Structures are given as C-alpha cells and as structure tokens.
Amino acid sequence: MMKKLWIQQWPFWLGGLFVGLAEIVFYYKYDMFIVVTTGFAQMYAVSEEYLFGIDWVARLYEPGVHWVIIGALLGARLVVMAERESRAWVHYQWPILLLAFVGGFLFSFGTRIAGGCTTHHFMGGLPSMSIASWVVLLTGIPFAFMAFQFAMKIKTGGYFRHQETLAVACRYHDHPDHPHPGYDPNYKPWRDPLRVLLVLFLLVFILLPVYFALFSHEIAGAVSDIGWENVAWMMGAGLLLGFGIAKCGFGTECAVMAPESVFTQPDYFQKGGVPLSTYTMFRGMLPLQGFMVAIVIFNLFIMARWITGYGSVPNAAGEQGLYWGHILGGPLLAIGAVFMIGCEVRTYARLGLGYATALAALPGFYLGYLPYTLFSEEIDAVVFGEGLTDFITLAEW
C-alpha cells in the first residue's frame, strides 16, 4: 500500500489533505497562512542586486530567500524521484510557451494589486473568512473561462490536463478523445536551447538566494538571522505543499472552475481540442474535492485555535476588508493562472516536476512585478487608497 502511494499519482483529495496540512503547519508556528508571492519578489531582488547592480524590484522588496518556496520545489522534485519520471519530456510548442509567459506576467502583476496570489486568497483567505478573498474568487471565475476559451481558440486546448505521465501519453496520444500534442518521442529536452536557457534562469533564481542565505547575513531569511529551526519549519511546510500538489496536479484555478462544467457539454471541450479526461475531471468535481479538503481542515484548525485562545484569525485583506485592488486583481489572477496551466503554487510544483510552461512563466513573473515596483505610489493610491468595507470577516458581514 505504501509503495503504491509512493510511486503512483494520487487522488485530488489526498493531495488537498497535504496542502491543508502544509497550511496548518505554517499557521501553528507563525499564526498566519502561507504567503509566497512577496517571497518570489525578494528572491528576484537578490539576482538584481548581486548580479546586475539594479533595484527595479529591490527598491520595494528587500532581497531575501523564501524557504517555503524552496521547500515546495524540493517537494515536487521528490515526486520525480519517487515516480522515477520527470515531466521534461512534454514538448510544448511556442504558442503555449508564449501563453505561459504572458500568464506569468499577468498573474504576477495581479498579485500586487489584489494583495496576494490565489494561494493567499483561496487557501488562506477563504478559511479565514475574508470578504476580499471571496471577491477575488468571484470576480476571477468568469475571466478564467474567457482565458480558457481563448486558449482553445488558438488551438492549445490539448495541453490542458491536470498531469501527464509518459506511459499514458504514449498509449493514448493518437486517440481522438485524448489528444496529446505534448507527446513527441523524438523530442530531446536537453537539446532544446530555449529550455536550457530557462533552466539556467531557474537555477540562478534558486541557488543565488540560497547561497547568500547560507553563507552570509546580507539578505532576509538568512540562516544567521532566523535560525535553523525556522528554516526547517518553513521548508517542512513547503515540502508538504509541493509534494501534495505534484502528486495529484491540484490547483486553485481548476478547482474553482470545476462546478461550472455542469453547464457545459463534452463536445464543447472536444471542439477546442481539450482531452476528454479533462472534461471528466471537471465534471467529476475532482479538483474541487482537493480544494475543499484543504480549506475545510485549515478552517477548522483556525477556528479551534481562535476559540481556545491560542491563535487569531489571519488577515487576508489589509487594514480594511475590501479594496478596489481585490476587484481589479481577481481577473488578472484568473487569466494568468489559466495561461500558465496552474496558479502560482502549482507552478512551483510544475517547476520541480520539470514542466517547460512553468519555466516559461518565470521571466514573465519577474516582468510582472516591474509596473508595480516602478510606480507603486501611483498604483497604491488607486487600488488601496480607500477601503470599501471595514476589516470584518465574511461571517461578521
């Protein structure tokens, strides 16, 4: 039984359980849900300052390392070792790689004006009963479907599946109901110059902050500043997060899109080149199962800690309960997540698994920070200038 769990893909509910446990582990120690996007910016700022001597991102975000992100990448890589299969074999054509790059840009900028990513709002904010997080969710759903429809229009629908395994792709890639344009037995990823360049980009992004964190005290999150206990705790939460998502293909965007599939017909997906397995996954509400397991167990833990006086209800919104940024940022997060074939935290897992779309999204993420970091005062005045509600939870409202 244990060997089967180790080497095979998991059902969504089990992956969701690991995601919820990751949130609980982090909250137990820090009285807050997992936040990752600012840590992403801090890691980019390290390369800016120490490689190029610029401060486009670093002017707003202190150079640093986010150990949860490192743990999530390692957790996903552990899945590669367990299953003995990287996803580097999936061959993506330039339209879907360009779409992932644009998705990274839109998602990254969306996190800045929405006050957090979908992991922040859906996995942390919803269990915390945040009004802002519900608004981000509800404003984003229609745009997620618009983005999905656009992807089908440009004939990239065949790439949209929760996960790939080589054996299944080899067996069914020619099946009319299960198209798999990413399967190419002649594709050699190590001979793909774009992929090699993107892998180098990833290695610099990861290794440079880790080096400075281990051997200096110059960046935020350095071991000399926070100690090995905090490093281990954050990496432990990240390992649970990355392993759980990589084992099942769990993601926030497919979870919230699943219920709407009740109102669609199979031929709608087939005409767009989307595999029947994706429609079946949506119609079976499988991603929603994982999503609900994660947020329900985390919500129950928050409530138990709050009632007993050992913890508080985390703030997912800011000083007020809702801002214009949450309304405007939700659509950007939704479009970006669909274009990347995964939200931010799922992209971490896909990076660890070796997916090229996740690699292509990385430079898009960096560029997406720049409009905000270069014009933060002007943007903040619009999106966070005046609260639309008091800081209250959904239940209080």
C-alpha positions in Angstrom: 0.0 0.0 0.0 2.7 2.5 1.0 4.8 1.6 -2.0 1.8 2.2 -4.3 1.2 5.6 -2.7 4.9 6.5 -3.2 5.2 5.6 -6.8 1.8 6.4 -8.3 -0.2 9.6 -8.8 -2.7 10.5 -6.0 -6.4 11.3 -6.0 -7.1 15.0 -5.6 -8.5 14.7 -2.1 -5.2 13.2 -0.8 -3.2 16.0 -2.4 -5.6 18.5 -0.9 -5.0 16.9 2.5 -1.3 17.6 2.2 -1.9 21.2 1.1 -4.2 21.7 4.1 -1.6 20.2 6.4 1.0 22.5 5.0 -1.1 25.5 5.8 -1.7 24.1 9.3 2.0 23.6 10.0 2.8 27.1 8.9 -0.1 28.7 10.8 0.7 26.8 14.0 4.1 28.4 14.1 3.5 31.8 12.6 -0.2 32.5 13.3 -0.6 33.2 9.6 -1.4 31.3 6.4 1.3 30.7 3.8 2.2 33.8 1.7 4.6 33.2 -1.2 4.4 35.9 -3.9 6.3 38.6 -1.9 9.0 35.9 -1.3 9.2 35.4 -5.0 9.9 39.1 -5.5 12.6 39.0 -2.8 14.4 36.2 -4.5 14.4 38.1 -7.8 15.7 41.1 -5.9 18.8 39.0 -4.9 19.8 38.5 -8.6 19.1 42.1 -9.4 21.4 43.5 -6.6 24.2 41.0 -6.7 24.4 40.1 -10.4 23.3 43.3 -12.2 23.5 46.1 -9.6 20.0 47.3 -10.3 17.0 47.8 -8.0 13.9 47.6 -10.2 12.3 45.0 -7.8 14.7 45.5 -4.9 13.6 49.2 -4.4 10.4 47.8 -2.9 11.2 44.3 -1.8 14.2 43.5 0.3 16.5 40.9 -1.2 15.8 37.6 0.5 15.0 33.9 0.4 11.7 32.3 1.0 12.2 28.9 2.5 8.6 27.7 1.8 9.2 28.2 -1.9 12.5 26.3 -1.7 10.7 23.5 0.2 7.8 23.4 -2.4 10.3 23.0 -5.3 12.1 20.2 -3.4 8.9 18.5 -2.5 7.9 18.4 -6.2 11.3 17.2 -7.1 10.9 14.4 -4.5 7.8 13.3 -6.5 10.1 13.0 -9.6 12.4 10.7 -7.6 9.5 8.7 -6.2 7.8 8.2 -9.5 11.1 8.0 -11.5 9.7 10.3 -14.1 10.4 14.0 -14.8 7.9 15.9 -17.0 10.7 17.4 -19.1 9.6 15.0 -21.9 6.4 17.1 -22.5 7.2 19.1 -25.7 5.4 22.5 -25.7 5.2 24.5 -29.0 5.9 28.2 -28.9 2.2 29.4 -28.7 1.6 27.7 -25.3 5.0 28.7 -24.0 4.2 32.3 -25.0 0.9 32.0 -23.3 2.6 30.8 -20.1 5.0 33.7 -20.3 2.1 36.2 -20.6 0.3 34.3 -17.9 3.2 34.8 -15.5 3.2 38.5 -16.2 -0.5 39.0 -15.7 -0.5 36.8 -12.6 2.5 38.5 -11.0 1.0 42.0 -11.5 -2.4 40.7 -10.3 -0.9 39.6 -7.0 0.4 43.1 -6.4 -3.0 44.8 -6.9 -5.1 42.0 -5.4 -2.9 41.9 -2.2 -1.8 38.3 -2.8 -2.0 35.3 -5.1 -4.7 32.7 -5.4 -3.0 30.6 -2.8 -3.1 33.6 -0.4 -6.8 34.2 -1.0 -8.2 30.8 -1.8 -6.1 28.5 0.5 -5.6 31.1 3.3 -8.2 33.8 2.9 -11.3 31.6 2.4 -10.6 29.5 5.5 -10.0 32.9 7.3 -13.5 34.0 6.1 -12.0 37.1 4.3 -14.5 39.2 2.3 -11.7 40.3 0.0 -10.8 36.7 -0.8 -14.3 35.8 -1.8 -14.4 38.9 -4.1 -11.1 37.8 -5.7 -12.6 34.4 -6.3 -16.0 35.5 -7.7 -14.6 38.3 -9.9 -12.0 35.9 -11.3 -14.1 32.9 -12.4 -15.7 34.5 -15.5 -12.3 35.6 -16.7 -10.8 32.2 -16.1 -13.3 30.7 -18.6 -12.7 33.5 -21.0 -9.0 32.7 -20.8 -9.7 29.0 -21.3 -11.8 29.8 -24.3 -9.0 31.9 -25.8 -6.6 29.1 -25.3 -8.9 26.7 -27.2 -9.3 29.3 -30.0 -5.6 29.4 -30.6 -5.6 25.5 -30.7 -3.6 24.9 -27.4 -6.5 23.1 -25.7 -4.8 19.8 -25.9 -2.1 20.9 -23.4 -4.7 21.5 -20.7 -4.7 18.5 -18.4 -4.1 18.2 -14.7 -1.0 16.0 -15.1 0.9 13.9 -17.6 2.5 10.5 -17.3 4.7 9.2 -20.1 3.0 5.7 -20.2 -0.5 7.2 -20.7 0.7 9.8 -23.2 2.5 7.1 -25.3 -0.6 4.9 -25.3 -3.3 7.4 -26.0 -1.7 10.4 -27.8 -3.3 9.4 -31.1 -6.8 8.7 -29.6 -9.4 11.2 -30.9 -10.8 11.7 -27.5 -7.5 12.2 -25.7 -5.2 14.4 -27.9 -1.8 15.0 -26.5 0.2 17.4 -28.6 3.0 17.4 -26.0 4.0 13.8 -26.8 6.9 13.6 -29.2 9.1 10.5 -29.0 11.8 12.3 -30.9 12.0 15.3 -28.5 15.2 15.6 -26.5 14.8 18.3 -23.8 18.5 18.7 -23.2 18.9 19.7 -26.9 16.2 22.4 -26.7 18.1 25.7 -26.4 15.2 27.6 -25.1 14.6 25.0 -22.4 18.3 25.0 -21.4 18.2 28.8 -21.1 15.1 28.7 -19.0 16.6 26.0 -16.7 19.7 28.2 -16.2 17.4 31.1 -15.3 15.7 28.9 -12.7 19.0 27.7 -11.2 20.2 31.3 -10.8 16.8 32.3 -9.3 17.1 29.5 -6.7 20.7 29.0 -6.0 21.8 32.6 -5.6 19.4 33.4 -2.7 20.1 30.1 -1.1 23.9 30.7 -1.2 23.6 34.1 0.4 21.2 32.8 3.0 23.6 30.0 4.0 26.9 31.9 3.9 26.1 35.5 4.7 23.7 37.6 6.7 23.1 40.1 3.9 19.6 39.1 2.8 16.3 38.5 4.5 15.7 34.9 5.6 19.4 34.2 6.1 20.1 31.3 8.5 22.2 33.6 10.7 19.2 35.8 11.2 16.2 33.4 11.6 18.0 30.2 12.7 17.8 26.6 11.5 14.6 26.0 13.4 12.6 28.5 11.3 14.3 27.3 8.1 13.3 23.7 8.9 9.7 24.7 9.8 9.2 26.7 6.7 10.8 24.2 4.4 8.7 21.4 6.1 5.5 23.3 5.2 6.8 23.8 1.7 7.7 20.2 1.3 4.1 19.1 2.2 2.8 21.8 -0.2 5.0 20.9 -3.2 4.7 17.1 -2.7 0.9 17.2 -2.3 0.3 19.3 -5.4 2.9 17.5 -7.6 1.4 14.1 -6.6 -2.1 15.0 -7.9 -1.9 18.1 -10.1 -4.0 20.0 -7.7 -4.5 23.7 -8.5 -6.8 26.5 -7.3 -7.8 27.6 -10.8 -9.2 24.2 -11.9 -10.8 23.7 -8.5 -13.0 26.8 -8.8 -13.7 26.2 -12.5 -15.0 22.6 -11.9 -18.6 23.4 -10.8 -19.3 25.4 -13.9 -18.6 22.3 -16.1 -22.1 21.1 -15.1 -23.4 23.6 -17.6 -21.2 22.5 -20.5 -21.3 19.6 -22.9 -18.4 17.3 -23.8 -18.4 18.4 -27.4 -17.6 22.0 -26.2 -14.3 20.7 -24.9 -13.7 18.4 -27.8 -14.2 21.1 -30.4 -11.5 23.1 -28.6 -9.1 20.1 -28.7 -9.3 19.6 -24.9 -8.9 15.9 -23.8 -12.0 14.1 -22.6 -10.1 13.3 -19.4 -10.0 17.0 -18.6 -13.8 17.3 -19.1 -14.3 14.2 -17.0 -12.0 15.6 -14.3 -14.0 18.8 -14.2 -17.4 17.1 -14.3 -16.5 14.8 -11.5 -15.6 17.8 -9.4 -12.2 16.1 -8.6 -10.1 19.3 -8.3 -12.9 20.8 -6.1 -12.6 17.8 -3.8 -8.9 18.5 -3.1 -9.7 22.2 -2.7 -12.5 21.6 -0.2 -10.4 19.2 1.8 -7.6 21.7 2.1 -9.7 24.7 3.1 -12.1 22.9 5.4 -9.4 21.3 7.5 -7.5 24.5 7.7 -10.6 26.5 8.6 -11.4 24.0 11.4 -7.9 24.3 12.7 -8.1 28.2 12.7 -11.4 28.2 14.4 -10.2 25.7 17.1 -7.1 27.8 17.8 -9.1 31.0 17.9 -11.8 29.6 20.2 -9.3 28.2 22.6 -7.3 31.5 22.6 -4.1 30.0 21.1 -4.3 31.8 17.7 -6.1 34.5 15.8 -8.0 34.7 12.5 -5.4 35.8 9.9 -5.9 39.0 7.9 -6.0 38.3 4.1 -7.2 41.8 3.1 -5.2 44.6 4.7 -6.3 47.3 7.1 -9.8 47.3 5.6 -11.9 44.4 4.5 -12.0 45.1 0.8 -10.3 47.4 -1.7 -10.7 48.2 -5.4 -7.5 46.2 -5.9 -9.2 43.0 -5.0 -11.9 43.6 -7.5 -9.4 44.5 -10.3 -6.8 41.9 -9.4 -9.1 38.9 -9.3 -9.5 38.8 -13.2 -5.7 39.1 -13.7 -5.0 36.2 -11.3 -7.6 34.1 -13.1 -6.4 34.8 -16.6 -2.7 34.3 -15.6 -3.4 31.0 -13.8 -5.2 29.5 -16.8 -2.5 30.7 -19.2 0.2 29.2 -17.0 -1.8 25.9 -16.7 -1.6 26.4 -13.0 -1.8 29.0 -10.2 1.4 30.2 -8.6 1.8 27.4 -6.1 1.0 24.8 -8.7 3.6 26.5 -10.9 6.2 25.8 -8.1 5.2 22.1 -8.2 5.4 22.1 -12.0 8.8 23.7 -11.9 10.0 20.9 -9.6 8.5 18.3 -12.0 10.2 19.9 -15.0 7.4 21.3 -17.0 8.5 23.8 -19.7 5.4 26.0 -19.2 6.4 26.7 -15.6 9.9 27.6 -16.8 8.5 30.0 -19.4 6.3 31.7 -16.7 9.3 32.6 -14.6 10.7 35.5 -16.6 7.0 36.7 -17.0 6.7 36.7 -13.2 9.7 39.0 -12.9 8.5 41.4 -15.6 5.0 41.4 -14.0 6.4 42.9 -10.8 8.0 45.9 -12.5 4.9 48.0 -13.3 4.1 47.9 -9.6 7.6 48.4 -8.2 8.4 51.2 -10.5 5.0 53.0 -10.0 3.9 51.7 -6.6 2.8 55.0 -5.1 0.5 55.8 -8.1 -0.9 52.3 -8.2 -1.5 52.0 -4.4 -3.4 55.3 -4.5 -5.9 53.8 -6.8 -6.2 50.2 -5.7 -5.5 50.5 -1.9 -6.4 54.2 -1.4 -9.7 53.8 0.4 -11.3 50.7 1.8 -14.7 49.7 0.6 -15.6 47.8 3.9 -14.3 47.7 7.4 -11.9 44.9 8.4 -14.5 42.3 9.2 -14.8 38.6 8.3 -17.5 37.3 5.9 -19.4 35.8 8.9 -19.4 39.3 10.6 -20.6 40.9 7.4 
